[in-house]
Amino acid sequence: MSETATHTAPIGHEVSRTASTGTDGPDGTGLTIQRCRWCGTASFRRLLCPVCASSDLQAEHSDGLGVVVQSSVVNRYTGTARNESLVRFPEGFVFRCRVVGAAPNLVWIGARVRPVAGSDPDAGEVVFELCDTGGRTEWQ
């Protein structure tokens, strides 16, 4: 018998370990996150688990809905201001991304965000939009 030089991944293992935004959901939005098979920690765009440093990460789909926990206006390297926010996801991780759908200074802490449909995952930047663009009506 002769051996072949091709390698196939075992059933249940993902060949690609990269995470991206993409057209995973029914409406064309969502995130492909990674979950560690050893400790169960969810992460986004990691090569190793941030908790146990395992490289055994499994790709999962997330709807991508998150909440802004920190927001700042940045205008370095460009002539226009943009928003950069830290967004917390229900899976338990926080990720820095750009939020669109409102003026950069009007993205508030506690705002719900979702991935922008049709964004290019190969561009390297993760872009989200506000779920409710009306803003806060009163202080809570």
N, C-alpha and C positions, 0 to 999 in steps of 0.2 A: 504494500500500500504506500502511496505517496502522500506526503504532507503538503497542505496548501499554505501559502504565505499570507492569506487574508485572515483578518481578525474580526470577529463580531462580538458586540457587547452582550453579556449575559442578559437574560430576560429580567426586566425590572430595573436595569441600570441605564442611566442616561449617558449618551456619548458626549454631549456638550455640557459643560458645567457652567456656562455663562448665563447670567440672568439679563433680561431685557424687558423693555416695554414692548408690546406687540398686539397683534390682533387675535388674542386668545379668547376673549369673551364673545358673547352673542352679539353685542353691539360694536365689536371691533376694538374694545379697550381691555385693559387688564395688565397685570404684571406677571412675569414668570419669576418666582422667588425660589430660593434654595432652602431646604430643610436638612439639617444634619441627621444622618441615620444613627449616630451614636447617642447624642444627647437630646435631639429633637428641636434644637434652636433654629429659628427661622432667620434668614439673612438675605441680603440683596447685593448682587455683584461682588461676591467674595470668592476667593480661591480656597480659603480654609474657614472652618467654623470659628466664629469669634469667641466661643466659650471653651471648646475642648481642642481646637486646632486640628480636627479631623478633616481630611480631604474627601471623605465619603459623603457628598452632598447630593440630594435628590431634588430635581426640578418639580415645582408645584405651581398651579395657577392660583392667582389671587385676583379679586375684583379690583384691587388697587385703591380702594377708598381709604383716605387717611385724614388726620387732623393736624393742622399747623400748630407746632409747639414753640417755634421761634421764627421771627420774620425780620429781614433786614433789606434795605435798599442799597444796591451796589451800582456804581457807574464807572468802575475802572475798566480800562482797555476799550471802552466804547463811548460814543458821544451821548448815548441815551441811558437813562436809569432803568434798572431791571430789579426784580425781586428774587431773592434767594431765601429759601425757608427750610427749616428742619421739619419734616413731616413724620408723625408717628403712625404706624400701621397697626391694625388689630392683631396681626401675627406676632407683634412684640419687638419690632426693630424700628429704628429711626434712620431716615435717609435725607441728605441734603439735595434739594431740587429747586427748579425755577417754577414759580406760580404765575399763570397768566389769567386773564379774564377780568382784571381790575387794574387800576393804577398801582404801581409798585408800593406806594405808601399806604394803600387802602387794604392790603392783605393783613388780616387781624389774626391774633392768636386764638385758636379755637375754631377757625374756619375749616369746614369740610372741603376736601379736594378729591379729584378723580383724575386719572390719566387722560391726556389729550388724545382723542382718536386720530389716527393717522400719523402720529409722531414717529420719527425715524430712530429705531433703537441703535443703529450703527453710528449715529452722530455723537454719541457719548454723553449727551445731556438729557436728563430726565425732566420732562415738562408735564406739569399738572395744571388743571384749571379749577376755579372755584365752583363748587356745586351750587351755591347760592350767591349770586352777584349783588344782591340787595344790600349786603353789609349789615352791621349791627344797628338796630333801631333804637335801642336803649342800653344803658350799662346794666350789667347783671351782677 
